[in-house]
Amino acid sequence: MLLLVGCYLLVFVGISVVVVPQLVQVRHQIDLRFDALLPAQDAVNRLRSAAVDEETGQRGYLLTGVDSYLDPYRGGQVAAASALADLRASSVTGIDDELDAVDTAMATWRREVADPEILHRGSGTGSGATGQVDAAKGKAEFDQIRVSLDLLGQQIQDQLGASNVSLRRAVNTLIVALSLGLVAAVALTMGTWVQLRRWVTGPVTELVAAMGAVQEGDHTHPIPEAGPQELAAIGASAEEMRRRIVEELREVTRSREALRQTGPVVLLLRQELEPAATDLPAGVDFAGRFEPAVGLLAGDFYDLVPVAGGRIGFVIADVSGHGAEAGVMAVRIKYLVAAALQMDMEPNAVLSWVSGRLGQTGDMFATCVVVLVDPATGTCTYANAGHPDLLVYHEGAIVVLGRTGPLLGPFPAEWARETVRFDSRALLVAVTDGLLEARDDEGRQFGDDRLRQLVLDHCDDEVEVVAGALVDAVTAFAPGGVADDLTVGVIAIDPQQTEPPRS
């Protein structure tokens, strides 16, 4: 392609070297012709007419003696002087000698022939004769004017002819140069077209065809890297994209096959995370909700565990991540907590016991709250392992049950326990961070304040109503869906109630 550009430049320079001087020559010859030679030729013709007028006027006066016949003679002298002045001012070169000869011949004829005869005729000494001047001499002198004018005219005519020859030669040269330039331009254009097809059009067609084949489903069809550097870069990017698509399709196929093989296991894990059917003791009512962010299986769960002495244990947990791995860890925590509660452990001891048996969890961790409710005394004993605060509504105020220790994870830890007591109905609300961190279209979080206000708004409602209101509020707040699993547990504790509400 660079070679073609160089050829274009070479042709352009070559044509310019030939054409520009010829154009200058054409311009010069045209200027010379119209500004000098043709006006000079016209001046010679005027000079010739002036000489004839002088001779005619002089002869008429000699024959008639009438003064009016001298008007052409006198006018011819003025016209001759004007024509000679124009010729001397002209830019035509090489005619000075001829001009001098014409001027001298006309002056000699007037001085030695015309003026003496006119003077003699005006004195009345002759009639119808040439007077004292020999007729032969008068003819010879005027013939000399004619010869001088012919030589002057021929000199200008020769220069006109030379100008015509030079102009024709320059024009012919221009025609030849432009014709050769046109032929060279056509040849270079055809060469450019061939090179474009070879370097651009062909590779583009091949690239489009290959990408079309990939689009139609032939993902094994390679994308060529041909043509100029930029086009080859596009081909390389398209090939990289094709390989990535192939790899992702393979991964999807493997994932689909794995899902087909493990689908029953996923369903089983989800069933295992469902809260067990439990008879609630008198004075306790419960409602829960679970909304996974992705698929069926998640790391969130809640559960109720009967404990000796008419008490009930409540646990809510959130394992980091999603999918089967998080689900397996959540199932392990659920059953470990249930076992520890049934061994009559306090909530903080439950967390320590579970932590010691989880083993190496890698980079996975969990938040967890264990609450032991004794409805007979209205007592709640709890331990919180890094989980969002529990909210309790009691007698017109919100009580916050905060964290009592770190997360459950691959490191040993200790947790404290806290106890609160209620002598009348209390409403305990536990949520995972999927509810608190839900965002609206403007990126604002649902947050603790909205949760507290909802608890206050529904403090006197049944637990099912409260749980449903929380989920509905989050769904309306984040219409695009939550980014994390969402779990809600609502417990109503009423020490004065004597009949169990339900299972």
CORMO-V207878 format. One record per pair of residues at least 24 apart in sequence whose ideal C-beta (glycine too) atoms are under 10 Angstrom apart, sorted by sequence separation. I is the first residue (numbers start at 1). J is the second residue. D is the distance in whole Angstrom. If there is no record, write none. Layout:
I_J_D / I_J_D
This chain:
52_76_8 / 53_77_9 / 113_137_7 / 114_138_8 / 202_226_8 / 203_227_3 / 207_231_7 / 211_235_9 / 214_238_8 / 218_242_10 / 219_243_9 / 273_297_8 / 280_304_7 / 298_322_6 / 299_323_9 / 313_337_8 / 333_357_10 / 346_370_9 / 347_371_7 / 385_409_9 / 446_470_10 / 450_474_9 / 466_490_5 / 50_75_8 / 51_76_7 / 53_78_10 / 54_79_9 / 81_106_10 / 112_137_7 / 113_138_4 / 202_227_8 / 203_228_8 / 207_232_10 / 210_235_8 / 214_239_10 / 270_295_9 / 271_296_10 / 273_298_8 / 278_303_9 / 279_304_10 / 281_306_8 / 297_322_7 / 298_323_8 / 313_338_8 / 315_340_10 / 332_357_8 / 333_358_7 / 345_370_9 / 347_372_6 / 429_454_9 / 465_490_9 / 50_76_4 / 51_77_10 / 53_79_7 / 54_80_7 / 80_106_6 / 112_138_8 / 113_139_9 / 201_227_9 / 219_245_6 / 220_246_7 / 270_296_5 / 273_299_9 / 275_301_8 / 278_304_4 / 280_306_9 / 281_307_10 / 284_310_9 / 286_312_8 / 288_314_9 / 297_323_6 / 299_325_9 / 300_326_9 / 301_327_9 / 315_341_8 / 332_358_7 / 346_372_7 / 394_420_9 / 429_455_5 / 463_489_9 / 464_490_8 / 466_492_8 / 49_76_8 / 50_77_7 / 53_80_9 / 80_107_10 / 113_140_9 / 114_141_9 / 199_226_9 / 200_227_6 / 204_231_7 / 207_234_7 / 211_238_6 / 214_241_9 / 219_246_5 / 269_296_9 / 270_297_5 / 273_300_8 / 274_301_8 / 275_302_6 / 276_303_6 / 277_304_9 / 278_305_7 / 279_306_7 / 283_310_9 / 284_311_9 / 295_322_7 / 297_324_6 / 299_326_3 / 300_327_10 / 313_340_9 / 314_341_9 / 332_359_9 / 345_372_9 / 386_413_9 / 394_421_10 / 395_422_8 / 399_426_8 / 401_428_8 / 428_455_10 / 446_473_8 / 450_477_7 / 463_490_4 / 50_78_8 / 51_79_9 / 109_137_10 / 113_141_5 / 114_142_9 / 199_227_6 / 200_228_7 / 203_231_5 / 207_235_6 / 210_238_8 / 211_239_10 / 214_242_5 / 269_297_6 / 270_298_8 / 273_301_4 / 274_302_10 / 275_303_5 / 276_304_7 / 278_306_6 / 281_309_10 / 282_310_8 / 284_312_6 / 286_314_7 / 288_316_8 / 294_322_5 / 295_323_8 / 297_325_10 / 298_326_7 / 299_327_7 / 313_341_4 / 344_372_10 / 385_413_8 / 392_420_7 / 394_422_5 / 395_423_9 / 427_455_7 / 446_474_6 / 462_490_9 / 463_491_7 / 47_76_10 / 50_79_4 / 51_80_7 / 77_106_9 / 109_138_8 / 112_141_6 / 113_142_7 / 198_227_9 / 199_228_6 / 203_232_8 / 206_235_9 / 210_239_9 / 213_242_10 / 266_295_8 / 267_296_7 / 268_297_10 / 269_298_10 / 272_301_9 / 273_302_9 / 274_303_9 / 275_304_6 / 276_305_8 / 281_310_5 / 283_312_10 / 293_322_7 / 294_323_8 / 295_324_10 / 297_326_8 / 298_327_7 / 299_328_9 / 301_330_5 / 305_334_9 / 312_341_9 / 313_342_8 / 329_358_8 / 332_361_9 / 341_370_7 / 386_415_10 / 394_423_9 / 395_424_6 / 398_427_10 / 399_428_9 / 401_430_9 / 429_458_9 / 461_490_10 / 463_492_5 / 49_79_7 / 50_80_4 / 76_106_9 / 80_110_10 / 111_141_9 / 200_230_10 / 204_234_9 / 211_241_9 / 219_249_7 / 266_296_6 / 267_297_9 / 273_303_8 / 275_305_9 / 276_306_9 / 281_311_7 / 284_314_9 / 292_322_8 / 297_327_4 / 299_329_7 / 300_330_7 / 301_331_8 / 303_333_10 / 311_341_9 / 340_370_8 / 355_385_8 / 371_401_8 / 385_415_6 / 390_420_10 / 392_422_8 / 394_424_7 / 395_425_9 / 429_459_10 / 447_477_10 / 462_492_8 / 49_80_9 / 50_81_8 / 109_140_9 / 110_141_9 / 200_231_7 / 203_234_9 / 204_235_10 / 207_238_7 / 211_242_8 / 214_245_8 / 219_250_10 / 266_297_5 / 270_301_10 / 281_312_6 / 296_327_9 / 297_328_9 / 299_330_5 / 303_334_6 / 337_368_7 / 341_372_7 / 352_383_9 / 354_385_9 / 384_415_8 / 394_425_8 / 395_426_8 / 398_429_9 / 427_458_8 / 446_477_5 / 461_492_10 / 47_79_8 / 48_80_9 / 50_82_8 / 51_83_10 / 109_141_4 / 199_231_8 / 203_235_8 / 207_239_10 / 210_242_9 / 214_246_9 / 265_297_9 / 280_312_7 / 295_327_10 / 298_330_8 / 299_331_10 / 301_333_8 / 302_334_9 / 303_335_9 / 305_337_7 / 306_338_10 / 313_345_10 / 315_347_9 / 329_361_7 / 351_383_5 / 369_401_8 / 383_415_5 / 384_416_9 / 393_425_9 / 394_426_4 / 427_459_6 / 445_477_9 / 446_478_7 / 458_490_9 / 46_79_6 / 47_80_6 / 50_83_6 / 77_110_8 / 108_141_6 / 109_142_6 / 263_296_10 / 279_312_9 / 297_330_9 / 301_334_6 / 305_338_5 / 308_341_10 / 311_344_9 / 314_347_10 / 329_362_10 / 333_366_6 / 337_370_6 / 347_380_10 / 348_381_9 / 350_383_7 / 351_384_9 / 352_385_10 / 383_416_7 / 384_417_9 / 393_426_7 / 394_427_8 / 426_459_10 / 427_460_9 / 444_477_9 / 445_478_10 / 46_80_8 / 47_81_10 / 49_83_9 / 50_84_9 / 76_110_10 / 108_142_10 / 109_143_10 / 278_312_7 / 299_333_9 / 303_337_7 / 304_338_9 / 305_339_9 / 307_341_6 / 308_342_8 / 313_347_8 / 332_366_10 / 334_368_10 / 347_381_6 / 348_382_9 / 349_383_8 / 351_385_5 / 369_403_9 / 370_404_10 / 383_417_5 / 384_418_8 / 392_426_6 / 393_427_4 / 394_428_9 / 425_459_9 / 427_461_9 / 429_463_9 / 444_478_10 / 47_82_9 / 48_83_9 / 106_141_9 / 109_144_7 / 110_145_10 / 278_313_10 / 292_327_10 / 303_338_7 / 305_340_9 / 306_341_9 / 307_342_7 / 308_343_10 / 309_344_8 / 315_350_8 / 329_364_6 / 333_368_7 / 346_381_7 / 347_382_5 / 348_383_4 / 350_385_10 / 369_404_9 / 382_417_7 / 383_418_7 / 392_427_7 / 393_428_8 / 425_460_9 / 428_463_10 / 435_470_7 / 438_473_9 / 455_490_9 / 46_82_8 / 47_83_4 / 105_141_7 / 106_142_9 / 108_144_7 / 109_145_6 / 259_295_10 / 301_337_10 / 305_341_5 / 306_342_8 / 307_343_10 / 308_344_6 / 315_351_10 / 328_364_10 / 329_365_9 / 330_366_7 / 346_382_10 / 347_383_4 / 348_384_10 / 367_403_9 / 381_417_6 / 382_418_6 / 391_427_8 / 392_428_5 / 393_429_8 / 427_463_8 / 431_467_10 / 435_471_8 / 438_474_5 / 440_476_9 / 441_477_10 / 446_482_9 / 46_83_4 / 47_84_7 / 73_110_9 / 77_114_10 / 105_142_8 / 108_145_9 / 304_341_10 / 305_342_7 / 307_344_7 / 313_350_8 / 317_354_10 / 325_362_9 / 329_366_7 / 346_383_8 / 347_384_9 / 348_385_9 / 368_405_10 / 381_418_7 / 382_419_8 / 391_428_7 / 392_429_8 / 429_466_7 / 438_475_9 / 440_477_5 / 441_478_8 / 451_488_10 / 45_83_9 / 46_84_10 / 105_143_9 / 106_144_9 / 107_145_10 / 303_341_9 / 307_345_9 / 326_364_7 / 330_368_10 / 347_385_10 / 380_418_9 / 381_419_5 / 382_420_8 / 390_428_6 / 391_429_5 / 392_430_10 / 429_467_9 / 435_473_9 / 436_474_9 / 439_477_8 / 440_478_6 / 441_479_7 / 463_501_9 / 464_502_10 / 43_82_9 / 44_83_7 / 47_86_9 / 105_144_4 / 106_145_5 / 275_314_10 / 315_354_10 / 325_364_7 / 367_406_10 / 368_407_8 / 380_419_7 / 381_420_8 / 390_429_7 / 391_430_8 / 427_466_7 / 431_470_7 / 435_474_5 / 438_477_6 / 439_478_6 / 440_479_8 / 441_480_7 / 462_501_9 / 463_502_10 / 43_83_5 / 46_86_8 / 47_87_7 / 104_144_9 / 105_145_4 / 275_315_9 / 326_366_9 / 367_407_6 / 368_408_5 / 379_419_6 / 380_420_5 / 381_421_10 / 389_429_10 / 390_430_5 / 391_431_8 / 431_471_10 / 434_474_8 / 438_478_4 / 440_480_9 / 446_486_10 / 42_83_9 / 43_84_8 / 46_87_10 / 73_114_7 / 104_145_10 / 105_146_9 / 320_361_9 / 365_406_9 / 366_407_7 / 367_408_7 / 379_420_7 / 380_421_8 / 389_430_9 / 390_431_9 / 429_470_7 / 437_478_10 / 439_480_8 / 43_85_9 / 44_86_10 / 73_115_10 / 102_144_9 / 105_147_8 / 106_148_8 / 319_361_9 / 321_363_9 / 365_407_5 / 366_408_4 / 367_409_10 / 378_420_9 / 379_421_5 / 380_422_7 / 388_430_8 / 389_431_9 / 435_477_10 / 438_480_10 / 40_83_10 / 43_86_5 / 44_87_7 / 101_144_8 / 102_145_7 / 105_148_5 / 106_149_9 / 320_363_8 / 321_364_6 / 365_408_6 / 366_409_7 / 378_421_5 / 379_422_8 / 387_430_8 / 388_431_6 / 431_474_9 / 435_478_10 / 438_481_9 / 439_482_9 / 42_86_9 / 43_87_5 / 101_145_9 / 102_146_10 / 104_148_8 / 105_149_8 / 273_317_10 / 320_364_5 / 321_365_9 / 364_408_10 / 365_409_4 / 377_421_7 / 378_422_4 / 387_431_9 / 388_432_7 / 438_482_5 / 439_483_7 / 43_88_10 / 73_118_8 / 102_147_9 / 103_148_9 / 305_350_10 / 319_364_7 / 320_365_5 / 321_366_10 / 364_409_7 / 365_410_8 / 370_415_9 / 372_417_9 / 374_419_10 / 377_422_9 / 378_423_6 / 387_432_8 / 388_433_6 / 437_482_8 / 438_483_7 / 40_86_8 / 43_89_10 / 101_147_8 / 102_148_4 / 319_365_8 / 320_366_7 / 363_409_9 / 364_410_8 / 365_411_9 / 377_423_9 / 378_424_8 / 380_426_8 / 382_428_9 / 384_430_10 / 387_433_8 / 388_434_10 / 437_483_7 / 438_484_8 / 39_86_7 / 40_87_6 / 43_90_7 / 101_148_4 / 102_149_6 / 318_365_10 / 319_366_4 / 320_367_9 / 361_408_8 / 362_409_9 / 363_410_8 / 368_415_10 / 370_417_9 / 372_419_9 / 374_421_9 / 375_422_10 / 378_425_9 / 388_435_8 / 389_436_10 / 435_482_8 / 437_484_6 / 39_87_9 / 70_118_7 / 100_148_9 / 101_149_9 / 102_150_10 / 318_366_6 / 319_367_8 / 361_409_6 / 362_410_7 / 378_426_7 / 380_428_7 / 382_430_10 / 388_436_6 / 400_448_9 / 434_482_5 / 436_484_9 / 438_486_7 / 43_92_10 / 69_118_10 / 99_148_9 / 102_151_8 / 317_366_5 / 318_367_5 / 319_368_9 / 361_410_5 / 371_420_10 / 388_437_9 / 434_483_8 / 435_484_9 / 437_486_10 / 39_89_10 / 40_90_5 / 98_148_7 / 101_151_7 / 102_152_6 / 317_367_7 / 318_368_8 / 355_405_10 / 358_408_7 / 360_410_6 / 361_411_9 / 434_484_4 / 435_485_10 / 436_486_10 / 39_90_7 / 40_91_9 / 41_92_9 / 44_95_9 / 51_102_9 / 58_109_9 / 70_121_10 / 97_148_10 / 98_149_9 / 101_152_8 / 102_153_10 / 316_367_9 / 317_368_4 / 318_369_10 / 355_406_10 / 358_409_8 / 359_410_8 / 433_484_6 / 434_485_5 / 435_486_5 / 39_91_9 / 40_92_5 / 47_99_9 / 54_106_8 / 58_110_9 / 62_114_9 / 70_122_9 / 98_150_10 / 100_152_10 / 316_368_7 / 317_369_8 / 355_407_10 / 358_410_8 / 400_452_9 / 432_484_7 / 433_485_9 / 434_486_4 / 435_487_8 / 37_90_9 / 39_92_9 / 61_114_10 / 98_151_5 / 99_152_7 / 315_368_7 / 316_369_5 / 317_370_9 / 351_404_9 / 352_405_9 / 355_408_6 / 373_426_10 / 398_451_10 / 432_485_6 / 433_486_9 / 434_487_7 / 435_488_7 / 36_90_6 / 37_91_9 / 44_98_9 / 48_102_10 / 51_105_9 / 55_109_8 / 97_151_9 / 98_152_4 / 269_323_10 / 273_327_7 / 315_369_7 / 316_370_9 / 351_405_7 / 354_408_7 / 355_409_8 / 398_452_6 / 432_486_6 / 433_487_10 / 434_488_10 / 35_90_9 / 36_91_5 / 37_92_6 / 40_95_7 / 44_99_10 / 47_102_7 / 51_106_6 / 54_109_8 / 58_113_8 / 59_114_9 / 62_117_6 / 67_122_8 / 97_152_9 / 98_153_9 / 269_324_7 / 272_327_8 / 314_369_8 / 315_370_5 / 316_371_8 / 351_406_10 / 355_410_9 / 373_428_8 / 398_453_10 / 431_486_8 / 432_487_4 / 35_91_7 / 36_92_5 / 43_99_10 / 47_103_10 / 50_106_9 / 54_110_7 / 58_114_5 / 61_117_9 / 62_118_7 / 65_121_6 / 95_151_9 / 98_154_9 / 99_155_9 / 272_328_10 / 314_370_8 / 315_371_7 / 348_404_7 / 352_408_10 / 355_411_8 / 356_412_7 / 431_487_7 / 432_488_8 / 35_92_10 / 36_93_9 / 57_114_9 / 58_115_9 / 61_118_6 / 64_121_9 / 65_122_8 / 95_152_6 / 98_155_5 / 266_323_9 / 269_326_10 / 270_327_7 / 273_330_6 / 313_370_7 / 314_371_4 / 315_372_10 / 347_404_9 / 348_405_7 / 351_408_7 / 355_412_7 / 356_413_10 / 371_428_7 / 391_448_8 / 398_455_6 / 430_487_8 / 431_488_5 / 432_489_9 / 44_102_9 / 51_109_8 / 55_113_9 / 59_117_9 / 62_120_9 / 63_121_9 / 95_153_10 / 97_155_9 / 98_156_9 / 266_324_6 / 269_327_4 / 272_330_9 / 273_331_6 / 276_334_9 / 313_371_7 / 314_372_8 / 355_413_6 / 398_456_7 / 430_488_7 / 431_489_8 / 32_91_8 / 47_106_9 / 55_114_8 / 58_117_7 / 62_121_5 / 65_124_8 / 265_324_7 / 268_327_10 / 269_328_7 / 272_331_5 / 275_334_9 / 312_371_9 / 313_372_5 / 314_373_7 / 355_414_9 / 371_430_8 / 389_448_8 / 393_452_9 / 397_456_9 / 429_488_7 / 430_489_4 / 431_490_9 / 31_91_9 / 32_92_8 / 54_114_7 / 58_118_6 / 61_121_6 / 62_122_10 / 95_155_5 / 271_331_10 / 273_333_10 / 274_334_10 / 312_372_8 / 313_373_7 / 352_412_9 / 355_415_9 / 388_448_8 / 391_451_7 / 396_456_9 / 429_489_8 / 430_490_8 / 57_118_9 / 61_122_8 / 65_126_9 / 94_155_7 / 95_156_7 / 266_327_7 / 269_330_8 / 270_331_10 / 273_334_6 / 311_372_6 / 312_373_5 / 352_413_8 / 369_430_6 / 391_452_6 / 398_459_9 / 428_489_8 / 429_490_5 / 430_491_8 / 65_127_7 / 94_156_9 / 262_324_7 / 265_327_9 / 269_331_6 / 272_334_7 / 276_338_8 / 311_373_6 / 312_374_9 / 351_413_8 / 352_414_7 / 389_451_9 / 393_455_5 / 397_459_10 / 428_490_7 / 429_491_8 / 58_121_9 / 64_127_9 / 65_128_9 / 92_155_8 / 265_328_9 / 268_331_9 / 272_335_8 / 309_372_10 / 310_373_10 / 311_374_5 / 312_375_8 / 351_414_9 / 352_415_6 / 369_432_10 / 388_451_9 / 389_452_10 / 391_454_10 / 392_455_9 / 393_456_7 / 396_459_8 / 427_490_7 / 428_491_4 / 62_126_8 / 63_127_9 / 64_128_8 / 92_156_6 / 94_158_9 / 95_159_8 / 310_374_7 / 311_375_8 / 351_415_5 / 391_455_5 / 395_459_10 / 427_491_8 / 428_492_8 / 62_127_9 / 63_128_6 / 80_145_10 / 87_152_8 / 94_159_7 / 259_324_10 / 299_364_8 / 305_370_9 / 307_372_7 / 309_374_7 / 310_375_7 / 311_376_8 / 350_415_9 / 351_416_10 / 367_432_8 / 391_456_10 / 393_458_9 / 394_459_9 / 426_491_9 / 427_492_6 / 428_493_7 / 62_128_7 / 63_129_9 / 90_156_9 / 93_159_8 / 258_324_10 / 300_366_10 / 307_373_9 / 310_376_6 / 311_377_9 / 314_380_9 / 348_414_8 / 349_415_9 / 351_417_9 / 367_433_8 / 393_459_4 / 426_492_8 / 427_493_8 / 62_129_7 / 63_130_10 / 92_159_7 / 299_366_7 / 300_367_10 / 301_368_10 / 302_369_9 / 305_372_9 / 307_374_9 / 309_376_8 / 348_415_4 / 350_417_9 / 393_460_9 / 425_492_7 / 426_493_5 / 427_494_10 / 62_130_6 / 92_160_10 / 299_367_10 / 311_379_9 / 313_381_10 / 314_382_9 / 317_385_8 / 318_386_9 / 347_415_8 / 348_416_6 / 349_417_8 / 425_493_7 / 426_494_8 / 62_131_7 / 87_156_9 / 304_373_9 / 318_387_7 / 346_415_10 / 347_416_10 / 348_417_4 / 424_493_9 / 425_494_4 / 426_495_9 / 311_381_9 / 317_387_8 / 318_388_9 / 347_417_5 / 348_418_9 / 424_494_7 / 425_495_8 / 59_130_9 / 62_133_10 / 316_387_7 / 346_417_6 / 347_418_9 / 422_493_6 / 424_495_7 / 425_496_8 / 58_130_10 / 316_388_9 / 336_408_10 / 347_419_10 / 422_494_9 / 423_495_6 / 424_496_7 / 425_497_8 / 346_419_10 / 393_466_9 / 420_493_10 / 422_495_7 / 423_496_8 / 316_390_9 / 421_495_9 / 333_408_7 / 314_390_10 / 59_138_10 / 329_408_9 / 58_138_9 / 55_138_9 / 58_142_9 / 55_142_6 / 286_373_10 / 320_407_9 / 54_142_9 / 284_373_6 / 318_407_10 / 319_408_9 / 320_409_9 / 52_142_10 / 55_145_8 / 283_373_9 / 284_374_10 / 285_375_10 / 51_142_8 / 54_145_9 / 55_146_10 / 283_374_9 / 284_375_5 / 317_408_8 / 281_373_8 / 283_375_3 / 52_145_10 / 280_373_10 / 281_374_9 / 282_375_6 / 283_376_7 / 51_145_5 / 52_146_9 / 281_375_5 / 282_376_8 / 283_377_10 / 51_146_8 / 280_375_9 / 281_376_8 / 283_378_8 / 48_145_9 / 51_148_9 / 52_149_10 / 47_145_9 / 48_146_8 / 51_149_7 / 390_489_9 / 392_491_9 / 393_492_10 / 394_493_9 / 47_148_10 / 48_149_5 / 390_491_9 / 392_493_9 / 47_149_6 / 48_150_9 / 45_149_9 / 48_152_9 / 44_149_7 / 47_152_8 / 48_153_8 / 44_150_9 / 47_153_9 / 44_152_6 / 45_153_8 / 43_152_9 / 44_153_5 / 44_154_10 / 41_152_10 / 44_155_9 / 380_491_9 / 40_152_9 / 41_153_7 / 44_156_6 / 40_153_9 / 43_156_9 / 44_157_9 / 318_431_9 / 319_432_10 / 380_493_7 / 42_156_10 / 314_428_8 / 316_430_5 / 318_432_4 / 379_493_9 / 40_155_9 / 41_156_5 / 315_430_9 / 316_431_8 / 317_432_8 / 318_433_7 / 378_493_6 / 40_156_5 / 41_157_7 / 314_430_7 / 316_432_7 / 318_434_8 / 375_491_10 / 378_494_8 / 379_495_9 / 39_156_10 / 375_492_10 / 378_495_4 / 38_156_9 / 41_159_9 / 371_489_9 / 373_491_7 / 375_493_6 / 377_495_7 / 378_496_9 / 37_156_6 / 40_159_8 / 41_160_7 / 374_493_9 / 375_494_7 / 376_495_7 / 36_156_9 / 37_157_9 / 40_160_9 / 369_489_9 / 371_491_8 / 373_493_6 / 375_495_6 / 374_495_9 / 375_496_10 / 37_159_6 / 38_160_8 / 371_493_10 / 375_497_7 / 36_159_9 / 37_160_5 / 36_160_10 / 37_161_10 / 37_162_10 / 38_163_10 / 375_500_9 / 33_159_9 / 37_163_6 / 32_159_8 / 33_160_7 / 36_163_9 / 37_164_10 / 32_160_9 / 302_430_7 / 302_431_10 / 32_162_10 / 33_163_5 / 302_432_9 / 32_163_6 / 33_164_8 / 300_431_10 / 301_432_9 / 300_432_5 / 29_162_9 / 30_163_9 / 33_166_10 / 299_432_9 / 300_433_10 / 29_163_5 / 32_166_9 / 33_167_7 / 298_432_10 / 300_434_7 / 28_163_9 / 29_164_8 / 32_167_9 / 29_165_9 / 298_434_9 / 29_166_5 / 30_167_7 / 28_166_8 / 29_167_4 / 28_167_9 / 29_168_9 / 26_166_9 / 29_169_9 / 30_170_10 / 285_425_10 / 25_166_7 / 26_167_6 / 29_170_7 / 291_432_10 / 293_434_7 / 25_167_8 / 26_168_10 / 28_170_9 / 29_171_9 / 283_425_9 / 285_427_10 / 286_428_9 / 288_430_9 / 289_431_9 / 290_432_9 / 292_434_9 / 26_169_10 / 27_170_9 / 291_434_8 / 25_169_8 / 26_170_5 / 290_434_10 / 291_435_9 / 25_170_4 / 26_171_6 / 293_438_10 / 24_170_9 / 25_171_9 / 289_435_10 / 22_169_9 / 23_170_8 / 26_173_9 / 22_170_5 / 25_173_8 / 26_174_7 / 21_170_9 / 22_171_8 / 25_174_9 / 22_172_9 / 23_173_10 / 22_173_5 / 23_174_7 / 21_173_9 / 22_174_5 / 22_175_10 / 19_173_8 / 22_176_10 / 18_173_7 / 19_174_6 / 22_177_7 / 330_485_10 / 18_174_8 / 22_178_10 / 20_177_10 / 18_176_8 / 19_177_5 / 18_177_4 / 19_178_7 / 326_485_9 / 17_177_9 / 18_178_9 / 16_177_10 / 15_177_6 / 18_180_9 / 19_181_8 / 322_484_9 / 14_177_9 / 15_178_7 / 18_181_9 / 322_485_7 / 320_484_10 / 321_485_10 / 15_180_8 / 16_181_9 / 14_180_9 / 15_181_4 / 318_484_8 / 319_485_9 / 14_181_8 / 15_182_10 / 318_485_7 / 318_486_10 / 11_180_9 / 12_181_8 / 15_184_8 / 318_487_7 / 11_181_6 / 14_184_8 / 15_185_9 / 317_487_9 / 316_487_6 / 11_183_10 / 12_184_9 / 316_488_9 / 11_184_5 / 12_185_9 / 316_489_5 / 10_184_9 / 11_185_7 / 315_489_9 / 287_462_8 / 288_463_9 / 289_464_10 / 314_489_7 / 8_184_9 / 11_187_9 / 287_463_4 / 288_464_10 / 7_184_8 / 8_185_8 / 11_188_7 / 285_462_7 / 286_463_6 / 287_464_4 / 314_491_6 / 10_188_10 / 285_463_5 / 286_464_9 / 287_465_8 / 289_467_5 / 284_463_10 / 285_464_9 / 287_466_7 / 288_467_6 / 289_468_7 / 312_491_9 / 7_187_9 / 8_188_6 / 287_467_4 / 291_471_6 / 7_188_6 / 8_189_9 / 286_467_9 / 287_468_8 / 289_470_7 / 290_471_9 / 312_493_10 / 289_471_5 / 5_188_10 / 8_191_10 / 287_470_10 / 289_472_10 / 291_474_8 / 4_188_6 / 7_191_8 / 8_192_8 / 291_475_8 / 300_484_8 / 301_485_9 / 4_189_10 / 7_192_9 / 289_474_10 / 299_484_9 / 300_485_4 / 302_487_6 / 304_489_9 / 298_484_9 / 299_485_7 / 300_486_7 / 301_487_7 / 302_488_8 / 303_489_9 / 4_191_6 / 5_192_9 / 294_481_10 / 298_485_4 / 300_487_4 / 302_489_4 / 304_491_9 / 3_191_9 / 4_192_5 / 293_481_7 / 297_485_10 / 298_486_9 / 299_487_10 / 300_488_10 / 301_489_10 / 293_482_6 / 294_483_9 / 298_487_8 / 4_194_10 / 291_481_9 / 292_482_9 / 293_483_6 / 294_484_9 / 1_192_8 / 4_195_6 / 291_482_7 / 293_484_5 / 294_485_8 / 3_195_9 / 4_196_9 / 292_484_9 / 293_485_5 / 291_484_10 / 292_485_5 / 293_486_7 / 1_195_6 / 291_485_7 / 292_486_8 / 1_196_8 / 290_485_8 / 291_486_4 / 292_487_9 / 290_486_7 / 291_487_8 / 1_198_10 / 289_486_8 / 290_487_5 / 291_488_9 / 1_199_6 / 289_487_7 / 290_488_8 / 1_200_9 / 288_487_7 / 289_488_4 / 290_489_9 / 304_503_10 / 288_488_6 / 289_489_8 / 287_488_8 / 288_489_5 / 289_490_9 / 287_489_8 / 288_490_7 / 286_489_7 / 287_490_5 / 288_491_9 / 286_490_7 / 287_491_9 / 285_490_9 / 286_491_5 / 287_492_9 / 285_491_7 / 286_492_8 / 284_491_7 / 285_492_4 / 286_493_10 / 284_492_7 / 285_493_8 / 283_492_9 / 284_493_6 / 285_494_8 / 283_493_6 / 284_494_8 / 280_491_9 / 283_494_5 / 284_495_10 / 280_492_10 / 282_494_9 / 283_495_6 / 285_497_8 / 282_495_9 / 283_496_7 / 284_497_8 / 275_489_9 / 283_497_4 / 282_497_6 / 283_498_8 / 285_500_9 / 286_501_9 / 287_502_10 / 281_497_10 / 282_498_6 / 283_499_9 / 284_500_7 / 285_501_4 / 286_502_9 / 282_499_6 / 283_500_8 / 284_501_8 / 285_502_7 / 286_503_10 / 282_500_5 / 283_501_9 / 284_502_10 / 281_500_6 / 282_501_8 / 280_500_5 / 281_501_10 / 279_500_7 / 280_501_6 / 280_502_7 / 279_502_9 / 280_503_6 / 279_503_5 / 278_503_7 / 277_503_6 / 1_228_8
